[in-house]
Amino acid sequence: MHGKRETMNLNSFLYPVIHDLLADRHGAVTFRCFGIWHLGYIAAVLAVIAAVCLKIHGKDPESKRKAALTFIHIAFGLYIADFFLMPFAYEQIDMEKLPFHICTAMCVMCFLSRHVRFLSGYRMHFALLGFLSNLVYLIYPAGVMWYGVHPLCYRVVQTLLFHGMMTAYGFLTILYDEPELQFRTCRRDLAVIAGMNVWAVIGNLLYTGTAGSYSHRFNWFFVLADPFGILNPEIAPFLMPVINIVIFFAADLLIIALIRLLRAGKGQRRTDLEKSARNEG
């Protein structure tokens, strides 16, 4: 009986302590878009990416592969750990964080594409979409701003750290797996984006509804309504999937074009140097 009482006291002690540590905090300092704290988070992510690029520059492909793996493993670990920490931070598990939004879904798919053989052919395409979506969120973290919380509370740190790691992973994969970026394989990018829309629609259909104490209406990947409320609610579900595909596929093509131009410029400089060396010889 005495041991049972000690266990109950320990449990009663642990939850409040962890909750106080992770719960949202409000006060004079609030996280704001493009405020000093937001810019600081972005600068920290850029600094980490630059430091890693400098460290692995000129190294063998295996070292570059391991660097990218490190980032996706951290991002995936943060995503899974968040489900165990949310009850402490928010007193419940936030169902919005199920992998039906593009950022979280691409985290799962990027991780799996590194470890499941039949998905490896889509590794670059998942990474490209993951890079774009997480970079957009890192620049405009609406989901964090809504709460008006302190810049160093768990919600802000976890969310921006996760999106920062995903952005870094995507950037390194694009930078060092660039031979995989080809216009002739862009149909796979289109397939991934279309598949993401279908997956989000399935999630919204499954989890939106009311029954008993359960009542939720989700808008994962904004397939039911645009994030700014501009479109008519009656036509938005028909237009938003198409808009998602057009915007993200156009962005994918733009990145592929930029990488191809950079590669062509790099090849031209190498040719010029070789010609110069032969002439001097």
Contacts in CASP RR format, 6 or more apart in sequence:
PFRMAT RR
TARGET T0000
AUTHOR 0000-0000-0000
METHOD contacts of the structure
MODEL  1
MHGKRETMNLNSFLYPVIHDLLADRHGAVTFRCFGIWHLGYIAAVLAVIA
AVCLKIHGKDPESKRKAALTFIHIAFGLYIADFFLMPFAYEQIDMEKLPF
HICTAMCVMCFLSRHVRFLSGYRMHFALLGFLSNLVYLIYPAGVMWYGVH
PLCYRVVQTLLFHGMMTAYGFLTILYDEPELQFRTCRRDLAVIAGMNVWA
VIGNLLYTGTAGSYSHRFNWFFVLADPFGILNPEIAPFLMPVINIVIFFA
ADLLIIALIRLLRAGKGQRRTDLEKSARNEG
15 88 0 8 1.000
18 88 0 8 1.000
19 88 0 8 1.000
19 89 0 8 1.000
19 91 0 8 1.000
21 88 0 8 1.000
21 154 0 8 1.000
22 85 0 8 1.000
22 88 0 8 1.000
22 89 0 8 1.000
22 153 0 8 1.000
22 154 0 8 1.000
23 88 0 8 1.000
23 89 0 8 1.000
23 90 0 8 1.000
23 153 0 8 1.000
23 154 0 8 1.000
24 89 0 8 1.000
24 90 0 8 1.000
24 147 0 8 1.000
24 149 0 8 1.000
24 150 0 8 1.000
24 153 0 8 1.000
24 154 0 8 1.000
24 155 0 8 1.000
25 149 0 8 1.000
25 150 0 8 1.000
25 152 0 8 1.000
25 153 0 8 1.000
26 148 0 8 1.000
26 149 0 8 1.000
26 150 0 8 1.000
27 150 0 8 1.000
29 37 0 8 1.000
29 150 0 8 1.000
29 151 0 8 1.000
30 148 0 8 1.000
30 149 0 8 1.000
30 150 0 8 1.000
30 151 0 8 1.000
31 37 0 8 1.000
31 38 0 8 1.000
31 144 0 8 1.000
31 145 0 8 1.000
31 148 0 8 1.000
31 149 0 8 1.000
31 150 0 8 1.000
31 151 0 8 1.000
31 156 0 8 1.000
32 38 0 8 1.000
32 145 0 8 1.000
33 140 0 8 1.000
33 141 0 8 1.000
33 142 0 8 1.000
33 145 0 8 1.000
37 151 0 8 1.000
37 156 0 8 1.000
38 141 0 8 1.000
38 151 0 8 1.000
41 138 0 8 1.000
41 160 0 8 1.000
42 138 0 8 1.000
42 139 0 8 1.000
45 138 0 8 1.000
45 160 0 8 1.000
45 164 0 8 1.000
45 167 0 8 1.000
45 168 0 8 1.000
48 168 0 8 1.000
49 167 0 8 1.000
49 168 0 8 1.000
49 171 0 8 1.000
49 172 0 8 1.000
52 67 0 8 1.000
52 168 0 8 1.000
52 172 0 8 1.000
53 172 0 8 1.000
53 175 0 8 1.000
55 67 0 8 1.000
56 63 0 8 1.000
56 64 0 8 1.000
56 67 0 8 1.000
56 176 0 8 1.000
61 176 0 8 1.000
64 172 0 8 1.000
64 176 0 8 1.000
65 176 0 8 1.000
67 172 0 8 1.000
67 176 0 8 1.000
68 169 0 8 1.000
68 170 0 8 1.000
68 172 0 8 1.000
68 173 0 8 1.000
68 176 0 8 1.000
68 177 0 8 1.000
69 114 0 8 1.000
71 165 0 8 1.000
71 166 0 8 1.000
71 168 0 8 1.000
71 169 0 8 1.000
71 170 0 8 1.000
71 172 0 8 1.000
72 107 0 8 1.000
72 110 0 8 1.000
72 111 0 8 1.000
72 114 0 8 1.000
72 165 0 8 1.000
72 166 0 8 1.000
72 169 0 8 1.000
73 111 0 8 1.000
74 165 0 8 1.000
75 107 0 8 1.000
75 110 0 8 1.000
75 111 0 8 1.000
75 162 0 8 1.000
75 164 0 8 1.000
75 165 0 8 1.000
75 166 0 8 1.000
75 169 0 8 1.000
76 107 0 8 1.000
76 108 0 8 1.000
76 110 0 8 1.000
76 111 0 8 1.000
78 158 0 8 1.000
78 161 0 8 1.000
78 162 0 8 1.000
78 165 0 8 1.000
79 97 0 8 1.000
79 104 0 8 1.000
79 107 0 8 1.000
79 108 0 8 1.000
79 162 0 8 1.000
82 97 0 8 1.000
82 158 0 8 1.000
82 162 0 8 1.000
83 93 0 8 1.000
83 97 0 8 1.000
85 154 0 8 1.000
85 158 0 8 1.000
86 92 0 8 1.000
86 93 0 8 1.000
86 94 0 8 1.000
86 97 0 8 1.000
87 93 0 8 1.000
89 154 0 8 1.000
89 155 0 8 1.000
90 155 0 8 1.000
95 207 0 8 1.000
95 216 0 8 1.000
95 218 0 8 1.000
96 218 0 8 1.000
96 220 0 8 1.000
97 104 0 8 1.000
98 104 0 8 1.000
98 203 0 8 1.000
98 207 0 8 1.000
98 220 0 8 1.000
99 105 0 8 1.000
99 107 0 8 1.000
99 108 0 8 1.000
100 199 0 8 1.000
100 200 0 8 1.000
100 202 0 8 1.000
100 203 0 8 1.000
100 204 0 8 1.000
100 207 0 8 1.000
100 218 0 8 1.000
100 220 0 8 1.000
100 221 0 8 1.000
101 200 0 8 1.000
101 220 0 8 1.000
101 221 0 8 1.000
102 129 0 8 1.000
102 130 0 8 1.000
102 133 0 8 1.000
102 196 0 8 1.000
102 200 0 8 1.000
102 221 0 8 1.000
103 130 0 8 1.000
103 133 0 8 1.000
103 134 0 8 1.000
103 137 0 8 1.000
103 162 0 8 1.000
103 163 0 8 1.000
103 166 0 8 1.000
105 196 0 8 1.000
105 199 0 8 1.000
105 200 0 8 1.000
105 221 0 8 1.000
106 126 0 8 1.000
106 129 0 8 1.000
106 130 0 8 1.000
106 133 0 8 1.000
106 134 0 8 1.000
106 166 0 8 1.000
106 196 0 8 1.000
107 130 0 8 1.000
107 162 0 8 1.000
107 166 0 8 1.000
109 119 0 8 1.000
109 122 0 8 1.000
109 126 0 8 1.000
109 192 0 8 1.000
110 123 0 8 1.000
110 126 0 8 1.000
110 127 0 8 1.000
110 130 0 8 1.000
110 166 0 8 1.000
110 169 0 8 1.000
110 170 0 8 1.000
112 119 0 8 1.000
113 119 0 8 1.000
113 120 0 8 1.000
113 121 0 8 1.000
113 122 0 8 1.000
113 123 0 8 1.000
113 126 0 8 1.000
113 127 0 8 1.000
114 120 0 8 1.000
114 123 0 8 1.000
119 126 0 8 1.000
121 188 0 8 1.000
122 188 0 8 1.000
122 192 0 8 1.000
123 173 0 8 1.000
123 177 0 8 1.000
123 180 0 8 1.000
124 173 0 8 1.000
124 174 0 8 1.000
124 177 0 8 1.000
124 180 0 8 1.000
124 181 0 8 1.000
125 185 0 8 1.000
125 188 0 8 1.000
125 189 0 8 1.000
125 191 0 8 1.000
125 192 0 8 1.000
126 192 0 8 1.000
127 169 0 8 1.000
127 170 0 8 1.000
127 173 0 8 1.000
127 174 0 8 1.000
127 177 0 8 1.000
128 170 0 8 1.000
128 173 0 8 1.000
128 174 0 8 1.000
128 181 0 8 1.000
128 189 0 8 1.000
128 252 0 8 1.000
128 255 0 8 1.000
129 189 0 8 1.000
129 192 0 8 1.000
129 193 0 8 1.000
129 196 0 8 1.000
129 248 0 8 1.000
129 252 0 8 1.000
130 166 0 8 1.000
130 170 0 8 1.000
131 166 0 8 1.000
131 167 0 8 1.000
131 169 0 8 1.000
131 170 0 8 1.000
131 171 0 8 1.000
131 173 0 8 1.000
131 174 0 8 1.000
131 255 0 8 1.000
132 248 0 8 1.000
132 251 0 8 1.000
132 252 0 8 1.000
132 255 0 8 1.000
133 248 0 8 1.000
134 163 0 8 1.000
134 164 0 8 1.000
134 166 0 8 1.000
134 167 0 8 1.000
134 170 0 8 1.000
135 167 0 8 1.000
137 163 0 8 1.000
138 160 0 8 1.000
138 163 0 8 1.000
138 164 0 8 1.000
138 167 0 8 1.000
141 159 0 8 1.000
141 160 0 8 1.000
141 163 0 8 1.000
142 227 0 8 1.000
143 159 0 8 1.000
144 155 0 8 1.000
144 156 0 8 1.000
144 159 0 8 1.000
144 160 0 8 1.000
147 155 0 8 1.000
149 155 0 8 1.000
149 156 0 8 1.000
150 156 0 8 1.000
174 181 0 8 1.000
174 255 0 8 1.000
174 259 0 8 1.000
178 259 0 8 1.000
178 263 0 8 1.000
181 255 0 8 1.000
181 256 0 8 1.000
181 259 0 8 1.000
181 260 0 8 1.000
182 256 0 8 1.000
183 253 0 8 1.000
183 256 0 8 1.000
183 260 0 8 1.000
186 249 0 8 1.000
186 252 0 8 1.000
186 253 0 8 1.000
186 256 0 8 1.000
189 249 0 8 1.000
189 252 0 8 1.000
189 253 0 8 1.000
190 245 0 8 1.000
190 249 0 8 1.000
193 244 0 8 1.000
193 245 0 8 1.000
193 248 0 8 1.000
193 249 0 8 1.000
193 252 0 8 1.000
194 245 0 8 1.000
196 221 0 8 1.000
196 244 0 8 1.000
197 221 0 8 1.000
197 223 0 8 1.000
197 241 0 8 1.000
197 244 0 8 1.000
197 245 0 8 1.000
199 221 0 8 1.000
200 220 0 8 1.000
200 221 0 8 1.000
200 223 0 8 1.000
201 223 0 8 1.000
201 241 0 8 1.000
203 218 0 8 1.000
203 220 0 8 1.000
204 218 0 8 1.000
204 219 0 8 1.000
204 220 0 8 1.000
204 223 0 8 1.000
204 224 0 8 1.000
207 216 0 8 1.000
207 218 0 8 1.000
208 216 0 8 1.000
208 217 0 8 1.000
208 218 0 8 1.000
209 215 0 8 1.000
209 216 0 8 1.000
209 217 0 8 1.000
210 216 0 8 1.000
218 224 0 8 1.000
219 225 0 8 1.000
221 244 0 8 1.000
222 240 0 8 1.000
222 244 0 8 1.000
223 237 0 8 1.000
223 240 0 8 1.000
223 241 0 8 1.000
223 244 0 8 1.000
224 236 0 8 1.000
224 237 0 8 1.000
224 240 0 8 1.000
225 231 0 8 1.000
225 233 0 8 1.000
225 236 0 8 1.000
225 237 0 8 1.000
225 240 0 8 1.000
226 236 0 8 1.000
226 240 0 8 1.000
226 243 0 8 1.000
229 236 0 8 1.000
231 239 0 8 1.000
231 240 0 8 1.000
END
